[in-house]
């Protein structure tokens, strides 16, 4: 599994980050396939994003208690579009959070 950390601190900005994550995905033509939490990260919010008509899943996790936000890609869920969109989403989230 590949993990890419977003350079932001989610403390006190959880609602804003949720909106930014979902907006960044929408801006890049992605759809939410799953939204929930991860048992191993209590209080986390976790998404699976997919590009319509294509293989691959991009995962994003927001974990306020751990002061972390990260993207992850499972080995069996890789796709070319993920390598293209992930850096754009990461930069967009970091830029917009710093402006807020």
RARAJO-V188895 format. One record per backbone hydrogen bond with DSSP energy under -1.0 kcal/mol. NH is the residue of the N-H (numbers start at 1). CO is the residue of the C=O. E is the energy in kcal/mol with one decimal. If there is no record, write none. Layout:
<<NH | CO | E> <NH | CO | E>>
This chain:
<<2 | 73 | -2.4> <4 | 71 | -2.6> <6 | 69 | -2.8> <8 | 6 | -2.3> <13 | 10 | -2.8> <17 | 13 | -2.7> <18 | 14 | -2.5> <19 | 15 | -2.0> <20 | 16 | -2.4> <21 | 17 | -2.9> <22 | 18 | -2.2> <23 | 19 | -2.4> <24 | 20 | -2.8> <25 | 21 | -2.0> <26 | 22 | -2.3> <27 | 23 | -2.8> <29 | 26 | -1.9> <30 | 25 | -2.7> <31 | 50 | -2.9> <33 | 48 | -3.3> <34 | 48 | -1.3> <36 | 46 | -2.9> <41 | 38 | -1.6> <44 | 41 | -2.0> <45 | 62 | -2.6> <46 | 36 | -2.6> <47 | 60 | -2.7> <48 | 34 | -2.3> <49 | 58 | -3.1> <50 | 31 | -2.3> <54 | 51 | -2.2> <57 | 77 | -2.1> <58 | 49 | -2.6> <59 | 72 | -2.5> <60 | 47 | -1.7> <61 | 70 | -2.8> <62 | 45 | -3.0> <63 | 68 | -3.0> <67 | 64 | -1.2> <68 | 63 | -2.0> <70 | 61 | -2.3> <71 | 4 | -3.0> <72 | 59 | -2.5> <73 | 2 | -2.2> <77 | 74 | -2.1> <83 | 79 | -1.2> <84 | 80 | -1.3> <85 | 81 | -2.8> <86 | 82 | -2.8> <89 | 85 | -2.6> <90 | 86 | -2.7> <91 | 87 | -2.2> <92 | 88 | -2.3> <93 | 89 | -2.7> <94 | 90 | -2.4> <95 | 91 | -2.6> <96 | 92 | -2.6> <97 | 93 | -2.4> <98 | 94 | -1.7> <99 | 95 | -1.1> <100 | 96 | -1.2>>
